[in-house]
Amino acid sequence: MKAIKAGMIIDGKGGEPIPKGIILLDGPKIQSVGSCDSLNIPPKTEIIDLGTATLLPGLIDTHVHLVMNTNEDCVSSLAHKSAVESVIEAAQNARRALQGGVTTVRDCADVFGVTLTLKNAIDEGHLEGPRIQACGMPITTTAGHLNLMGIKADSNEEVIKAVRTLVTMGVDWVKVMATGGGLTPDSNVRRAQYSAQTLTSLVQDAHRLGRKVAAHAHGTEGIMNCAIAGTDSIEHCSWMAEEEGSRYDEDAIKLILAKGLYVSHTIAGPRTGSDEEIEEILNSELGERFGYLQQTLEAGVRMVISSDAGIPGCRFEDFPGSLVIAVKCCGFSPMGAILAATNLAAEMLGMEDQIGTLEPGKYADIIAVDGNPLQDINSIRRIISVFKDGHQFV
């Protein structure tokens, strides 16, 4: 039995914080949560006293690329790496994410089945890292985004076969590139790669086989196709117009709401939320895009915060900076940002009965930060300690 004591607990359920908090752990799971005045600590309990720190649920980053190395050539270099080299790099990145307070990730692009191997190694205790939901290799078109590392499929029949191939590999989610992307310049980030009909065929077969679908979509054309098809999550959702600038689509929002889809917005990228960065963002084209993101949030869309860690400059250990950007640029309240990276993210992943909040019966995934992030969101970056399954890693 362990007891973690701290100045305050934010349990991830959206209520008032618990002052002078204590969490009792029984092995990998939480036994009870409350104030020091309301809970009795059993004899011979190991007490971990973190002073005035704030305890929160472990963060959940729903969009990472563990096989990428944050360098400019993070995609093209994969063609020259062996599976063993990619496993080593992914394992190092997983460890960095854990150090940054991330106790669960969804990996959104793989090579060789690397993240599936890594997931099993972490689950079996051979390596340290966050728990992983793996998408495996992305489905993309010929000449499409991430075609160097994806399964190329162009027709309805080919995307269905690709889904079935991924399921035989043991993926948790299916990832599809609904538009082009910035890391594959000739793929056209603004335009759709698949019709709504083809995406619908993909989603229907994935759901038949018990898998959810995550869809990369920057352009508004592709976002609408995802909404029509009912992809379970829409990644990025950048509202990019077909030729230049932005185009927000109210009809797409209505479909997203009607179908209960999630938006997983990679808010921060390589940014970490300094005052200088915030001013620059708000006065740039990105600031306009974040304005549309705020509209999406205010419309009531279920939106989780993610990072895109692995792309150039976006480090795995910097995910807390995404919450800072969300509050300062995108209209999230501090509590809303915390919930979007814990409780709501767990719900999107279908893991809400296991993680995402601090309550009895759930896994003891806990972070401690210096300060009160409800008063100063920057304190979410000042991580003191990280627990996963009740084990203290940091």
N, C-alpha and C positions, 0 to 999 in steps of 0.2 A: 504494500500500500504506500502511495505517495500523496503528499499534500503540497500544492503550489499556492503560496500566499503572495498577494500583491496589493497595490493601492486601490485598484479598481478593475472590474471585469465588464467588458462589452461582449455580451454573449452571442451576438449575431442574429438575435430575434427581433431587433428593432425597438426594444423597450428601454427604459431608463437603465443606466449603468449601475452595477452593484458596487457600492463603496466597501473598502477593506475586504476585498474578495478572497475566496479560497476555493480551490478545485481539488476534490479528492479523486485520485486515480486508483483503479484496480486493474493492474496489468496494462493492456493497451487501450482500455476504455475508461470513460468518465463515470464515476460512481455518483457524485453529487456536486452541485455548484451552489454557492451562496455566500453570505457574509461571514466574517469570523465570529460574529455574535450568534449566528444561527446554526452553525455547524460544529459538531464535536469531532475532534481529531482522535481517532482510535490510538491506543497505546502502540508503541514501536513503529509508528508511521514515519517514513522518511519525509522530513519537511524541507522544502525548497523555498526559501524566503527571498522574493525578488523586490522587496522594499516598496517603493512608491510607483513601480511600473504598472502599466495597463496591460491586462491580458485580453486577447482576442482569439477568435478561431483562426487556425492556419489559413493562409491565403490560397486561393485556387486560381491558377492562371490557365484559362481555357484555350489559349492559342499560342503554342510554342513550337519551335523547330529544333529538337535536340541534336540533330545531326549537322546543323549549321554552326559556323564558328564566329559570327558577327563581323567577319571581314567583307570587303567589297566583292570578293570572288566566292562568297559562301555557297553559291549554287554551282557555278561552273567547276569549282575545285572538287566537288563530289564525284565527278566522272573519273578522277585520278586517284581516288582512295579505295582501299580494300574494305570489305565488310568489317574486318577486325579493327582497322584504323577508325572507322566510323563508330563502332561500339565504344572504343576508348574515349573518343571525343564526346559522344553523347553522355557517357557516364560522368565525365568531368562537368559537363553542363548541368546535368541533373543535380550534382552536388552543389554547384553554385546557386541553383534555384532554391534549394533547401536552405542554404545559408541566408538567402534573401527573404526568408519567411514563407516561401511557397511550399506547401505540403502536398498539393495535388496539382497535376498538370494534365491537359489534353494535348497530345502531340499531333500536329496537323500536317506533317509531310515527312515521309520516311524513305530510306533506301534499304534494300536487302532485307527488310523485316527487322532492322536494327532495334527499333524502339520496342518491338514485341519481345525480343530477347532481353533487353534491358529491364522492361517491366517485370518479367519473371524473376530476374536476378535480384531486383530490389524486393519484390514480394517474398522471396525465399530467404532474405537477409544476407545475401552475399555481397551486396553493394548498398551504400547509403544514397538515398535520393527520395524525391516525392513519389507518391503513388501515381501511376500513369494510366490514363485512358489513351489508347493508341488508334490513330486513323490509318496507319500504314501508308502505303504509297498513294499519292493523290491521283484521281482520275482526271485526265485532261485531253485536249484534242491534239491531233498532229499539228506541230508548230505552236501548241498552246502553252499557257503558263506552266512553268516547271516541267516541261516535257522531258528534260534531261533525267528527272528522277521519278516521273509518274508513269502510270499505265495509260497508254494512248488509246483513245476510243472516240469514234466520230459518229456512229449511228446508234439508233435505239438498241439494236441487237448487241453492238459492241459495248455500250455502257452497262447493259445488263450482265454480260459476261464478265466485265471488269468487277462489278459488285460481287458476283459469286466467287471470283478468284480471291478477292480480299477477305471474304467471309471464311473461305477455306484456310486462310493464313491466320485467322483468329483475331481480326481487328474488333475494336469496340465501337467505332464509328466509321462511316464511309465519308471521305473528303472528296469533293468535286470542285473543279475550277469553273465557275459559272461565267467569269469574265477573264480577260487577260490580266497580267500583273506587272508591276514595276521591275521585278527582278528578271523578267524575260521580256526585254524591250520590244521585240517584234511581235509580241502576242496581242497588243492593243488593249491596254488596261481599261479603256472606256467602253468597249463593246462586248456584247454577250458572245460566249463561245458555244453555248448550247441553246437550243430553242426551249420554250416552256414545255413542249410536248416531250422532248428527249429527257429533260430533267424530271418530268413527272414519271416516266418509265423507270428511271433510276431510283427515285424515291420509293415508288411502289414496291420494287423488288427488294430494296434494302429493308423496308419495313416488314415485308413478308418474311424476311430472314432474321428479324429481330434486331436490326441495326438502325441507328439514327444517322441522319445525313447532315454534315457541315458543308456549307457552300461558300467558297471564296467569291466575293462580289464587290468590286469597286464601282463599276458603272451602274447608273440607274436602270438602264435597259436590262442588265443581268439581275439586278435586285428584284425588279418586277417579275422576271421569269422564275426566280426562286420563290417569291411569294405565291405565284400561281401554282407552282409544283408542290409547295409545302415543305421545303427543306427545313429541318428542325432548328438549325441555327444558320444565320446569315453572318458571315465573317467580314469584318471591315465596314461594310455598308457605307461607303464614302460618298454616295450621291453625286457621282461624276457624270456630267452631261456627255452626249455622244461625240461632240467635236471639241468643245473647250468649256471651262467653267463648271458650274454645278447645276443640278436639276433635281429638286425635291419633288417627290411624287406622292400626293395625298392618296391616290387610289392604291398604291403599293402599301402604304401605311394601313389602310383599311383592311386589306387582305392579311397583312402580318398580324394585326390585332384579332381579326376574326378567327384565324387559324391557331392563335396562341404560339406563334413562332418567337424565337429568341434572336436578338442581335448581339453578337459578340464583337465589340468594337475594340480594335487594337489602338487604344487611345494614345499611349505615350510614344511608342516606337523608341528611338534612341534618346528621347528627352526625359529629363528627370525633375523638372519643375522649379528651377531657380527663377528668381524674380526677373532676371534678364531674359530668360527663355520665354516666360509668360508674356512679357511685353511684346517680344518679337512674334510669338504665335498669334496673339490677338490682332496684330496689325498686318497679317499675311493672308494668303489664300487659304492656308490651313485654318486660320481663325474663322473664315467664312464656313468652311466645312464643319468645324466644331459647332458653329451656330446651328447648322442643320441637324447635327447630332443632338443638340439640346432640344430642338423641335421634336425629334423622334422620341426622346425621353419623355418630354412633356405630353406627348400624345398618348402615353401609357404603354408603350412597347416595353416588353421585358428585356432589359439591357444589362448584360454582364460586361465587366471590364477585363480586358486581356492585353497582352503585350506585343506579340509577334517576335518574342525573343529568339535570337539566332540570325535575324536579318542584319544588315550592316549597322553597326553601332548600338544595337539593342541587346544589352547584356541580361543574362538570366537572373542575376542577383538584384537587378534594379526594378523589379516589378512594383514595389511599393510606390515608386515615382509615378506610376500610371494613375494611382488614386489621387495623387496631388494634382496632376493635370486635369483629371475628371472634375475635381472640385473647383479649381481655379479657372478653367476654360470651358467646361462643358455642361454646367448647370446642375451637377450633382451636389447634394448636401454631403457633409462629412459622413453622416450615418448611411446615406444612400450609397455612397461609394464603397463603404465597408461591406454593406449587404450585397452589393453587386459583385464583389470579389470573394464572397464567402457563401452566404445562405442561398442567394439566387443562382450563383454559379453551380453549387451542388445540386440544386433543383434541375437546372438545365442538363447536367450530366446524368441525372437519374440516380444520384447518390445522396439525396436529402435525408435518408434514414440512417446514413453512416457518418457524414461529415457536414461541415458548413455552419454549425452552431455549437455552442458549448452547453451541452445538456446530457443528463444521464443516459447511458447506453450507447452513445456515439464514441467514435475513436477519439483518443486524446491528442488531437492535432491543435496545438496552441502556440501562439507567439506572444512574446512580451516586448513592449516598446517603452521607450523613455518619454513620458509625457502623456497628454490626453489628446488623441487625434480628433475628438469631437470639438475641441476648442482650437486646436492647431493641427491641421491635417498633415503638416510636414513631419510631425512626430511619428507617423506611421513608418517613416524611413529609418528611424532610430531604433533598430532592433537590438534587443538585449539578449533574448534567448528564443530558441525554436524547439518545440517538442513535436514529435510525430509518433503516433501509437504509444504515447506515454514515455518515450525515450527522449532524453535531452540531447540534441545534436549540437546546439550552439549555446 
